[in-house]
Amino acid sequence: MFELLEKAVLTGLGAISLSQKKAEEFVADMKERYKLSEEEGKALLDKIQGLAKDGKDRVAEMAEAEVKKAVERFGLVSRDEFDRLKKRLDELENRAQETDPGEPC
């Protein structure tokens, strides 16, 4: 399940990075076709990159939300909760070992 979700996210991110190359090609074409100055071309590329970054951030947020929903649906614990419970268990085991076997815990 998680592998499938991870592959989907990585595919989306790959498409976004591929779009970066396409955006640069598009800007170069626009500069040539419409005689844009270097500064205008740079401004256009910056705007396209900003839009791509926003899209990438939205994809990451949506993926994180979906993973959280899946974790809750399957009844899995988060890493933080697991670490907290493991620490508590270790402390209880240490207390139990420190106590004589004949004494109640």
N, C-alpha and C positions, 0 to 999 in steps of 0.2 A: 504494500500500500504506500509506504513512505518512499520507496524507490521510484514508484510510478509518479508520485507527486514531485519528487526531486527532479526526475527527467523532464517533466512538463515545465518546471520552473527554469531549468537550465536551457531548454529549448527556447523558451521565451526570451531569456537573456541573450542567447546566441543570436536570435532574430534582431534584437535591439542593437547588438554590436555590429551585425551585418548592416543594419540601417545606417549606422554611423558612416560606413564606407560609401553607401549609396547616397547619403546626404552630402558628403564631400564631392562626389561625382556630380550630383545635381547642382550644387553651388558653382562648381567649375563650369558646367554647361550654361548655367544662368549668366555667369560673368561674361562668358564668351558671346552668348546669344544676345544679351541685352546691354552689353558693354558696361557692366557694373564695375565700379572701382574696387580696388583691393579692400578698402574699408567697408564698402557696402556688402561685398561678398563675405567678409569676416563677420559682419553684423548678422547677416542671414544665416550663416553657419552656426553662430552662437545661439541664435533663436531656435534653430532646429535641434541643436544639442540640448538646449534647455527643455524643449518639449520631450525629447527622447528620455532625458534623465527623470522628468516627472512621470513618464510612462513606466520607466523601470522601477521607480520608487513605489508606484501604485501596484505594480505586479508583485513586488516583494511584500507589501502590506497585505494584499489579498491572499498570497500564498501562506503567510504566517497565520492569518485568521483561519484559513481552511485547515491548517495543521492543528491549530488549537482546538477547533471543532472536532476533528477526527480523534484527537487524544482524549477529549472529554467523552465522545461517543463510545470509544472502546474501553473507557474506564482506566486509562493509563495515568500514571503519576508523572508530574514534571520532574526534571532533574533536580531542581531546588528542593522539592518536597522529598524526593528520594534521599538526597544528601542529608537533609534535616532528620529524617527518620533513621537513617543509618547511624548518624552521630548519636541520636538518643539511644538506639539499641546498644551501641558500643559502650556508652556511659552506664547503662543498666547492667550489661554483662560485667563490666569492671567492678561495679558495686557488689554484684552477686559473688564475684571471685574474692573480693576483700572480706566478705562476711564468712564466718565459720559455717561449715556445712550443717552443723547442729542448730544454729540460730536461724530464726525466720528472717526472710528478706525484708 
